[in-house]
Amino acid sequence: MIDPTTWTPDELARHSVNPRQFIDFRQSTLPNGMRLIDVYNASGLTFTILPDRGLDIWTAHYNGLPLTWISQGSPHPPDFGQTWLQQMNGGLLTTCGLMHAGAPEVDDQTGVQRDFHGRINRMRAERIAVGDIETSGGEMSLSLFGRVPQSGLYAEQLVLERTFTVVLGKPGLYIEDRVTNLGDQPTPFMILYHFNFGFPLIAEGTRLQTPHEQVYPIDAHARTLLDTWAEYHGATPKIREAVFLHHLKAMHEKTEVLLYRDDFGLAMRWPTDELPYLTQWKNTRQGIYVCGVEPGNCVPEGQNKARQRGRLVMLEPGESRVFQIQLDVLPDAEAVQASRDQIARIQQEGSPVAGCQLGDFA
């Protein structure tokens, strides 16, 4: 069996004068002007980044199998004349924030109107650059960097700096974000990583495993389904969405969660010091069959409720926060079981994540 993780730089150089044969971030432009960056690394995992939509991730596949749901007509160029829901691409990652995550609202202090989930995923990236192949610990990796500003005159002056890294032969991706307040006033700061998964990763029999201290329903409807929060079902016409909030456990300030079937899954890992919350969005409605697993420094309750309940994070002038998330495709039963064992270990030996305040949802 071919194992690209055993290849060395010298071996690749002997067989090709261009390492883009094996690993690359390939940039192109659609007729509608949307920029695309297609990513591959000789692992079976491929995905497409959207620089004009906040450097979010659109399609993602493993050996040709889709990992996510996409909407009709996507990818949509950013258009503030349409609502957030009309502009929803689906795709593997939709970043929510940077000042609001939740339903539309009118600010109870300023009267400012906010659409769903903020503006960052309709901002265009600049200074996009692909680095050189790096070799460390026997692995070869390649990274892409981009900068996404979110600002307005007499308004917030925020910038998201995002780095994607892929390792040759490994079906995973690594995201590191740095968000900085360049302004001279403290700014409300909400960021939610809206990872969206679809068929066949989500299907009848799929389960979500988390090392949780407690799982809370977000509303009365979700409360009626609390006993089955971990189970996913087949596509059903007109079924309502349900949202659950997880107070996770962590070991050494890191946690792991897993979506899986018997011999296939996807694991997510991240440090919990800056991302203490996890939101689970179950939406198994026919046609729009897409479910979210969403780490964040907040829950999708909006700025008003977050402020009232003491959960609203403020980013001070000149302050930066750094976030890291790793996604790994688990292609067989052995890999799935290893993740399940690690999550069980965190559940048994870990400590409840500090800074996760969800008691008012009890």
HELIX and SHEET records of a PDB file:
HELIX    1   1 PRO A    4  THR A    6  5                                   3    
HELIX    2   2 PRO A    9  HIS A   15  1                                   7    
HELIX    3   3 PRO A   19  GLN A   21  5                                   3    
HELIX    4   4 PRO A   51  ARG A   53  5                                   3    
HELIX    5   5 ILE A  120  ARG A  122  5                                   3    
HELIX    6   6 ALA A  220  ARG A  223  1                                   4    
HELIX    7   7 LEU A  226  THR A  228  5                                   3    
HELIX    8   8 GLY A  302  GLN A  308  1                                   7    
HELIX    9   9 ALA A  333  GLU A  349  1                                  17    
HELIX   10  10 GLY A  359  PHE A  361  5                                   3    
SHEET    1   A 5 ASP A  24  THR A  29  0                                        
SHEET    2   A 5 ARG A  35  TYR A  40 -1                                        
SHEET    3   A 5 LEU A  45  LEU A  50 -1                                        
SHEET    4   A 5 ASP A  56  TYR A  62 -1                                        
SHEET    5   A 5 LEU A  65  PRO A  66 -1                                        
SHEET    1   B 6 LEU A  93  LEU A  98  0                                        
SHEET    2   B 6 THR A 187  GLY A 198 -1                                        
SHEET    3   B 6 VAL A 290  GLY A 296 -1                                        
SHEET    4   B 6 TYR A 277  LYS A 282 -1                                        
SHEET    5   B 6 ALA A 242  ALA A 250 -1                                        
SHEET    6   B 6 HIS A 212  PRO A 217 -1                                        
SHEET    1   C 3 LEU A  93  LEU A  98  0                                        
SHEET    2   C 3 THR A 187  GLY A 198 -1                                        
SHEET    3   C 3 VAL A 313  LEU A 315 -1                                        
SHEET    1   D 6 LEU A  93  LEU A  98  0                                        
SHEET    2   D 6 THR A 187  GLY A 198 -1                                        
SHEET    3   D 6 VAL A 290  GLY A 296 -1                                        
SHEET    4   D 6 TYR A 277  LYS A 282 -1                                        
SHEET    5   D 6 ALA A 242  ALA A 250 -1                                        
SHEET    6   D 6 SER A 351  PRO A 352 -1                                        
SHEET    1   E 2 GLU A 105  VAL A 106  0                                        
SHEET    2   E 2 GLN A 113  ARG A 114 -1                                        
SHEET    1   F 3 GLU A 126  VAL A 130  0                                        
SHEET    2   F 3 GLU A 139  SER A 151 -1                                        
SHEET    3   F 3 GLU A 134  SER A 136 -1                                        
SHEET    1   G 8 GLU A 126  VAL A 130  0                                        
SHEET    2   G 8 GLU A 139  SER A 151 -1                                        
SHEET    3   G 8 GLN A 157  VAL A 167 -1                                        
SHEET    4   G 8 GLY A 172  ASN A 181 -1                                        
SHEET    5   G 8 SER A 320  LEU A 330 -1                                        
SHEET    6   G 8 PHE A 264  PRO A 271 -1                                        
SHEET    7   G 8 LYS A 254  ARG A 261 -1                                        
SHEET    8   G 8 ARG A 207  GLN A 209 -1                                        
END                                                                             
